[in-house]
Amino acid sequence: MDLSQFTGFLIFLSIFTMGFWLMIFLASFIVPYWLYGNIKEAIKYRKEAKKEKK
């Protein structure tokens, strides 16, 4: 394996690991935060709609 192949392998490995950790971060923090905010807002709008009906 010469230097250009080794450098390409290192670049591939770094991009792959960055993508892996980004997916872990998204799956463990961002998506649950987004879902929680979305559900909370939907409940708030339902309560407001129920108040307006009365």
ROSEMI-195380 format. One record per residue: residue number from 1; residue in one letter; chain; x, y, z of N, C-alpha, C in turn. Coordinates in pm, 1 decimal. Layout:
# ROSEMI-195380
<r><n>NUM</n><res>A</res><chain>A</chain><n_px>X</n_px><n_py>Y</n_py><n_pz>Z</n_pz><ca_px>X</ca_px><ca_py>Y</ca_py><ca_pz>Z</ca_pz><c_px>X</c_px><c_py>Y</c_py><c_pz>Z</c_pz></r>
...
This chain:
# ROSEMI-195380
<r><n>1</n><res>M</res><chain>A</chain><n_px>85.5</n_px><n_py>-117.6</n_py><n_pz>0.0</n_pz><ca_px>0.0</ca_px><ca_py>0.0</ca_py><ca_pz>0.0</ca_pz><c_px>90.0</c_px><c_py>123.8</c_py><c_pz>0.0</c_pz></r>
<r><n>2</n><res>D</res><chain>A</chain><n_px>73.6</n_px><n_py>208.2</n_py><n_pz>-100.3</n_pz><ca_px>156.6</ca_px><ca_py>328.4</ca_py><ca_pz>-105.3</ca_pz><c_px>88.9</c_px><c_py>444.3</c_py><c_pz>-32.2</c_pz></r>
<r><n>3</n><res>L</res><chain>A</chain><n_px>153.0</n_px><n_py>558.6</n_py><n_pz>-35.5</n_pz><ca_px>107.6</ca_px><ca_py>672.9</ca_py><ca_pz>44.0</ca_pz><c_px>-28.4</c_px><c_py>724.4</c_py><c_pz>-1.1</c_pz></r>
<r><n>4</n><res>S</res><chain>A</chain><n_px>-56.5</n_px><n_py>727.3</n_py><n_pz>-131.1</n_pz><ca_px>-184.9</ca_px><ca_py>780.5</ca_py><ca_pz>-178.2</ca_pz><c_px>-300.1</c_px><c_py>689.7</c_py><c_pz>-137.5</c_pz></r>
<r><n>5</n><res>Q</res><chain>A</chain><n_px>-279.1</n_px><n_py>558.6</n_py><n_pz>-142.3</n_pz><ca_px>-383.9</ca_px><ca_py>465.9</ca_py><ca_pz>-98.0</ca_pz><c_px>-407.8</c_px><c_py>479.7</c_py><c_pz>51.8</c_pz></r>
<r><n>6</n><res>F</res><chain>A</chain><n_px>-301.3</n_px><n_py>494.6</n_py><n_pz>127.5</n_pz><ca_px>-313.7</ca_px><ca_py>509.2</ca_py><ca_pz>272.2</ca_pz><c_px>-386.4</c_px><c_py>638.5</c_py><c_pz>308.0</c_pz></r>
<r><n>7</n><res>T</res><chain>A</chain><n_px>-354.8</n_px><n_py>747.7</n_py><n_pz>236.9</n_pz><ca_px>-422.8</ca_px><ca_py>874.8</ca_py><ca_pz>263.0</ca_pz><c_px>-569.8</c_px><c_py>864.7</c_py><c_pz>225.7</c_pz></r>
<r><n>8</n><res>G</res><chain>A</chain><n_px>-600.7</n_px><n_py>801.7</n_py><n_pz>115.4</n_pz><ca_px>-740.3</ca_px><ca_py>782.0</ca_py><ca_pz>78.1</ca_pz><c_px>-815.3</c_px><c_py>700.2</c_py><c_pz>179.7</c_pz></r>
<r><n>9</n><res>F</res><chain>A</chain><n_px>-750.0</n_px><n_py>595.9</n_py><n_pz>230.5</n_pz><ca_px>-811.9</ca_px><ca_py>513.5</ca_py><ca_pz>333.8</ca_pz><c_px>-837.6</c_px><c_py>594.3</c_py><c_pz>460.2</c_pz></r>
<r><n>10</n><res>L</res><chain>A</chain><n_px>-743.1</n_px><n_py>677.6</n_py><n_pz>499.9</n_pz><ca_px>-761.9</ca_px><ca_py>761.2</ca_py><ca_pz>619.1</ca_pz><c_px>-874.6</c_px><c_py>861.7</c_py><c_pz>598.8</c_pz></r>
<r><n>11</n><res>I</res><chain>A</chain><n_px>-884.5</n_px><n_py>919.7</n_py><n_pz>480.6</n_pz><ca_px>-992.9</ca_px><ca_py>1014.2</ca_py><ca_pz>452.0</ca_pz><c_px>-1127.1</c_px><c_py>942.9</c_py><c_pz>456.8</c_pz></r>
<r><n>12</n><res>F</res><chain>A</chain><n_px>-1133.7</n_px><n_py>824.8</n_py><n_pz>395.2</n_pz><ca_px>-1257.6</ca_px><ca_py>746.6</ca_py><ca_pz>399.4</ca_pz><c_px>-1295.0</c_px><c_py>711.5</c_py><c_pz>542.4</c_pz></r>
<r><n>13</n><res>L</res><chain>A</chain><n_px>-1197.8</n_px><n_py>668.1</n_py><n_pz>620.3</n_pz><ca_px>-1223.5</ca_px><ca_py>629.4</ca_py><ca_pz>758.3</ca_pz><c_px>-1272.6</c_px><c_py>748.1</c_py><c_pz>840.7</c_pz></r>
<r><n>14</n><res>S</res><chain>A</chain><n_px>-1213.4</n_px><n_py>864.7</n_py><n_pz>821.1</n_pz><ca_px>-1256.1</ca_px><ca_py>981.3</ca_py><ca_pz>899.0</ca_pz><c_px>-1397.8</c_px><c_py>1024.4</c_py><c_pz>859.8</c_pz></r>
<r><n>15</n><res>I</res><chain>A</chain><n_px>-1430.4</n_px><n_py>1024.0</n_py><n_pz>730.4</n_pz><ca_px>-1565.3</ca_px><ca_py>1061.6</ca_py><ca_pz>686.8</ca_pz><c_px>-1666.6</c_px><c_py>960.0</c_py><c_pz>737.9</c_pz></r>
<r><n>16</n><res>F</res><chain>A</chain><n_px>-1631.6</n_px><n_py>831.9</n_py><n_pz>731.6</n_pz><ca_px>-1722.0</ca_px><ca_py>726.9</ca_py><ca_pz>779.9</ca_pz><c_px>-1749.5</c_px><c_py>741.4</c_py><c_pz>928.9</c_pz></r>
<r><n>17</n><res>T</res><chain>A</chain><n_px>-1645.8</n_px><n_py>765.3</n_py><n_pz>1008.5</n_pz><ca_px>-1667.0</ca_px><ca_py>778.4</ca_py><ca_pz>1152.9</ca_pz><c_px>-1742.2</c_px><c_py>906.8</c_py><c_pz>1187.8</c_pz></r>
<r><n>18</n><res>M</res><chain>A</chain><n_px>-1718.5</n_px><n_py>1015.1</n_py><n_pz>1111.8</n_pz><ca_px>-1795.7</ca_px><ca_py>1137.7</ca_py><ca_pz>1135.9</ca_pz><c_px>-1943.8</c_px><c_py>1113.5</c_py><c_pz>1109.1</c_pz></r>
<r><n>19</n><res>G</res><chain>A</chain><n_px>-1973.4</n_px><n_py>1043.7</n_py><n_pz>1000.9</n_pz><ca_px>-2112.7</ca_px><ca_py>1011.0</ca_py><ca_pz>969.7</ca_pz><c_px>-2174.6</c_px><c_py>920.8</c_py><c_pz>1074.5</c_pz></r>
<r><n>20</n><res>F</res><chain>A</chain><n_px>-2097.6</n_px><n_py>823.9</n_py><n_pz>1122.2</n_pz><ca_px>-2147.1</ca_px><ca_py>733.1</ca_py><ca_pz>1225.5</ca_pz><c_px>-2183.5</c_px><c_py>809.0</c_py><c_pz>1352.3</c_pz></r>
<r><n>21</n><res>W</res><chain>A</chain><n_px>-2094.4</n_px><n_py>894.3</n_py><n_pz>1399.0</n_pz><ca_px>-2121.5</ca_px><ca_py>967.5</ca_py><ca_pz>1522.0</ca_pz><c_px>-2231.3</c_px><c_py>1071.5</c_py><c_pz>1503.0</c_pz></r>
<r><n>22</n><res>L</res><chain>A</chain><n_px>-2244.2</n_px><n_py>1127.1</n_py><n_pz>1382.7</n_pz><ca_px>-2353.8</ca_px><ca_py>1218.3</ca_py><ca_pz>1355.3</ca_pz><c_px>-2487.5</c_px><c_py>1145.3</c_py><c_pz>1362.8</c_pz></r>
<r><n>23</n><res>M</res><chain>A</chain><n_px>-2494.5</n_px><n_py>1024.4</n_py><n_pz>1309.5</n_pz><ca_px>-2618.6</ca_px><ca_py>947.0</ca_py><ca_pz>1316.9</ca_pz><c_px>-2651.8</c_px><c_py>910.6</c_py><c_pz>1462.0</c_pz></r>
<r><n>24</n><res>I</res><chain>A</chain><n_px>-2551.0</n_px><n_py>875.7</n_py><n_pz>1540.5</n_pz><ca_px>-2573.5</ca_px><ca_py>846.2</ca_py><ca_pz>1682.8</ca_pz><c_px>-2626.5</c_px><c_py>970.5</c_py><c_pz>1753.7</c_pz></r>
<r><n>25</n><res>F</res><chain>A</chain><n_px>-2565.7</n_px><n_py>1085.9</n_py><n_pz>1726.8</n_pz><ca_px>-2609.3</ca_px><ca_py>1211.5</ca_py><ca_pz>1788.8</ca_pz><c_px>-2752.8</c_px><c_py>1245.0</c_py><c_pz>1749.9</c_pz></r>
<r><n>26</n><res>L</res><chain>A</chain><n_px>-2784.4</n_px><n_py>1231.1</n_py><n_pz>1620.9</n_pz><ca_px>-2919.7</ca_px><ca_py>1261.9</ca_py><ca_pz>1575.4</ca_pz><c_px>-3021.6</c_px><c_py>1168.3</c_py><c_pz>1637.3</c_pz></r>
<r><n>27</n><res>A</res><chain>A</chain><n_px>-2989.6</n_px><n_py>1041.0</n_py><n_pz>1643.1</n_pz><ca_px>-3084.9</ca_px><ca_py>942.3</ca_py><ca_pz>1693.7</ca_pz><c_px>-3104.7</c_px><c_py>954.5</c_py><c_pz>1844.2</c_pz></r>
<r><n>28</n><res>S</res><chain>A</chain><n_px>-3004.8</n_px><n_py>1002.1</n_py><n_pz>1916.2</n_pz><ca_px>-3017.3</ca_px><ca_py>1003.4</ca_py><ca_pz>2061.8</ca_pz><c_px>-3057.0</c_px><c_py>1139.0</c_py><c_pz>2119.6</c_pz></r>
<r><n>29</n><res>F</res><chain>A</chain><n_px>-3032.7</n_px><n_py>1248.7</n_py><n_pz>2049.1</n_pz><ca_px>-3064.6</ca_px><ca_py>1379.8</ca_py><ca_pz>2104.9</ca_pz><c_px>-3161.9</c_px><c_py>1461.2</c_py><c_pz>2019.6</c_pz></r>
<r><n>30</n><res>I</res><chain>A</chain><n_px>-3133.7</n_px><n_py>1477.0</n_py><n_pz>1894.2</n_pz><ca_px>-3209.6</ca_px><ca_py>1569.6</ca_py><ca_pz>1810.7</ca_pz><c_px>-3350.4</c_px><c_py>1517.7</c_py><c_pz>1781.6</c_pz></r>
<r><n>31</n><res>V</res><chain>A</chain><n_px>-3361.2</n_px><n_py>1392.3</n_py><n_pz>1740.6</n_pz><ca_px>-3493.1</ca_px><ca_py>1337.4</ca_py><ca_pz>1705.7</ca_pz><c_px>-3585.9</c_px><c_py>1331.9</c_py><c_pz>1827.7</c_pz></r>
<r><n>32</n><res>P</res><chain>A</chain><n_px>-3541.9</n_px><n_py>1282.5</n_py><n_pz>1944.5</n_pz><ca_px>-3632.5</ca_px><ca_py>1287.0</ca_py><ca_pz>2060.5</ca_pz><c_px>-3671.0</c_px><c_py>1429.1</c_py><c_pz>2101.7</c_pz></r>
<r><n>33</n><res>Y</res><chain>A</chain><n_px>-3578.0</n_px><n_py>1523.5</n_py><n_pz>2092.5</n_pz><ca_px>-3609.2</ca_px><ca_py>1662.7</ca_py><ca_pz>2125.1</ca_pz><c_px>-3715.1</c_px><c_py>1716.8</c_py><c_pz>2028.9</c_pz></r>
<r><n>34</n><res>W</res><chain>A</chain><n_px>-3701.1</n_px><n_py>1685.9</n_py><n_pz>1900.9</n_pz><ca_px>-3796.8</ca_px><ca_py>1730.8</ca_py><ca_pz>1800.5</ca_pz><c_px>-3933.7</c_px><c_py>1668.3</c_py><c_pz>1824.4</c_pz></r>
<r><n>35</n><res>L</res><chain>A</chain><n_px>-3937.0</n_px><n_py>1539.4</n_py><n_pz>1854.3</n_pz><ca_px>-4064.4</ca_px><ca_py>1472.1</ca_py><ca_pz>1879.7</ca_pz><c_px>-4132.5</c_px><c_py>1527.8</c_py><c_pz>2004.3</c_pz></r>
<r><n>36</n><res>Y</res><chain>A</chain><n_px>-4055.5</n_px><n_py>1550.2</n_py><n_pz>2110.6</n_pz><ca_px>-4111.6</ca_px><ca_py>1604.7</ca_py><ca_pz>2234.2</ca_pz><c_px>-4173.6</c_px><c_py>1742.2</c_py><c_pz>2209.3</c_pz></r>
<r><n>37</n><res>G</res><chain>A</chain><n_px>-4102.5</n_px><n_py>1827.9</n_py><n_pz>2137.4</n_pz><ca_px>-4155.4</ca_px><ca_py>1961.4</ca_py><ca_pz>2109.0</ca_pz><c_px>-4279.0</c_px><c_py>1956.5</c_py><c_pz>2021.0</c_pz></r>
<r><n>38</n><res>N</res><chain>A</chain><n_px>-4280.7</n_px><n_py>1865.7</n_py><n_pz>1925.9</n_pz><ca_px>-4394.1</ca_px><ca_py>1852.1</ca_py><ca_pz>1836.2</ca_pz><c_px>-4518.4</c_px><c_py>1803.4</c_py><c_pz>1911.2</c_pz></r>
<r><n>39</n><res>I</res><chain>A</chain><n_px>-4502.1</n_px><n_py>1705.7</n_py><n_pz>1997.4</n_pz><ca_px>-4614.9</ca_px><ca_py>1652.4</ca_py><ca_pz>2075.5</ca_pz><c_px>-4665.2</c_px><c_py>1757.2</c_py><c_pz>2173.3</c_pz></r>
<r><n>40</n><res>K</res><chain>A</chain><n_px>-4572.3</n_px><n_py>1828.3</n_py><n_pz>2238.6</n_pz><ca_px>-4610.4</ca_px><ca_py>1932.5</ca_py><ca_pz>2333.9</ca_pz><c_px>-4690.9</c_px><c_py>2043.0</c_py><c_pz>2265.5</c_pz></r>
<r><n>41</n><res>E</res><chain>A</chain><n_px>-4648.8</n_px><n_py>2083.0</n_py><n_pz>2146.2</n_pz><ca_px>-4719.5</ca_px><ca_py>2187.0</ca_py><ca_pz>2073.6</ca_pz><c_px>-4857.2</c_px><c_py>2138.4</c_py><c_pz>2027.9</c_pz></r>
<r><n>42</n><res>A</res><chain>A</chain><n_px>-4867.6</n_px><n_py>2013.0</n_py><n_pz>1986.5</n_pz><ca_px>-4997.1</ca_px><ca_py>1958.6</ca_py><ca_pz>1944.2</ca_pz><c_px>-5095.2</c_px><c_py>1954.8</c_py><c_pz>2061.0</c_pz></r>
<r><n>43</n><res>I</res><chain>A</chain><n_px>-5046.1</n_px><n_py>1920.0</n_py><n_pz>2179.2</n_pz><ca_px>-5132.9</ca_px><ca_py>1918.0</ca_py><ca_pz>2298.0</ca_pz><c_px>-5178.9</c_px><c_py>2059.6</c_py><c_pz>2331.5</c_pz></r>
<r><n>44</n><res>K</res><chain>A</chain><n_px>-5088.0</n_px><n_py>2155.9</n_py><n_pz>2319.0</n_pz><ca_px>-5123.6</ca_px><ca_py>2295.5</ca_py><ca_pz>2346.5</ca_pz><c_px>-5232.6</c_px><c_py>2343.8</c_py><c_pz>2251.4</c_pz></r>
<r><n>45</n><res>Y</res><chain>A</chain><n_px>-5219.5</n_px><n_py>2311.5</n_py><n_pz>2123.0</n_pz><ca_px>-5319.8</ca_px><ca_py>2354.1</ca_py><ca_pz>2025.5</ca_pz><c_px>-5453.8</c_px><c_py>2284.9</c_py><c_pz>2049.7</c_pz></r>
<r><n>46</n><res>R</res><chain>A</chain><n_px>-5450.7</n_px><n_py>2160.2</n_py><n_pz>2092.5</n_pz><ca_px>-5576.4</ca_px><ca_py>2090.9</ca_py><ca_pz>2122.6</ca_pz><c_px>-5647.2</c_px><c_py>2154.7</c_py><c_pz>2241.4</c_pz></r>
<r><n>47</n><res>K</res><chain>A</chain><n_px>-5569.9</n_px><n_py>2193.8</n_py><n_pz>2342.6</n_pz><ca_px>-5629.7</ca_px><ca_py>2260.2</ca_py><ca_pz>2458.3</ca_pz><c_px>-5690.2</c_px><c_py>2394.8</c_py><c_pz>2419.7</c_pz></r>
<r><n>48</n><res>E</res><chain>A</chain><n_px>-5620.6</n_px><n_py>2469.5</n_py><n_pz>2335.1</n_pz><ca_px>-5673.8</ca_px><ca_py>2598.5</ca_py><ca_pz>2287.9</ca_pz><c_px>-5798.7</c_px><c_py>2578.9</c_py><c_pz>2205.9</c_pz></r>
<r><n>49</n><res>A</res><chain>A</chain><n_px>-5803.6</n_px><n_py>2477.4</n_py><n_pz>2121.6</n_pz><ca_px>-5921.8</ca_px><ca_py>2451.3</ca_py><ca_pz>2040.9</ca_pz><c_px>-6039.5</c_px><c_py>2410.1</c_py><c_pz>2127.7</c_pz></r>
<r><n>50</n><res>K</res><chain>A</chain><n_px>-6011.9</n_px><n_py>2334.6</n_py><n_pz>2233.6</n_pz><ca_px>-6117.8</ca_px><ca_py>2291.7</ca_py><ca_pz>2324.8</ca_pz><c_px>-6173.6</c_px><c_py>2412.4</c_py><c_pz>2399.9</c_pz></r>
<r><n>51</n><res>K</res><chain>A</chain><n_px>-6086.9</n_px><n_py>2508.1</n_py><n_pz>2438.0</n_pz><ca_px>-6132.8</ca_px><ca_py>2628.3</ca_py><ca_pz>2508.3</ca_pz><c_px>-6219.8</c_px><c_py>2714.8</c_py><c_pz>2417.2</c_pz></r>
<r><n>52</n><res>E</res><chain>A</chain><n_px>-6183.7</n_px><n_py>2722.2</n_py><n_pz>2290.2</n_pz><ca_px>-6260.6</ca_px><ca_py>2805.3</ca_py><ca_pz>2196.6</ca_pz><c_px>-6396.7</c_px><c_py>2746.9</c_py><c_pz>2166.3</c_pz></r>
<r><n>53</n><res>K</res><chain>A</chain><n_px>-6410.6</n_px><n_py>2615.8</n_py><n_pz>2177.8</n_pz><ca_px>-6541.2</ca_px><ca_py>2552.3</ca_py><ca_pz>2151.6</ca_pz><c_px>-6640.8</c_px><c_py>2584.0</c_py><c_pz>2262.5</c_pz></r>
<r><n>54</n><res>K</res><chain>A</chain><n_px>-6590.0</n_px><n_py>2601.2</n_py><n_pz>2383.3</n_pz><ca_px>-6680.6</ca_px><ca_py>2624.7</ca_py><ca_pz>2497.3</ca_pz><c_px>-6735.3</c_px><c_py>2763.9</c_py><c_pz>2499.5</c_pz></r>
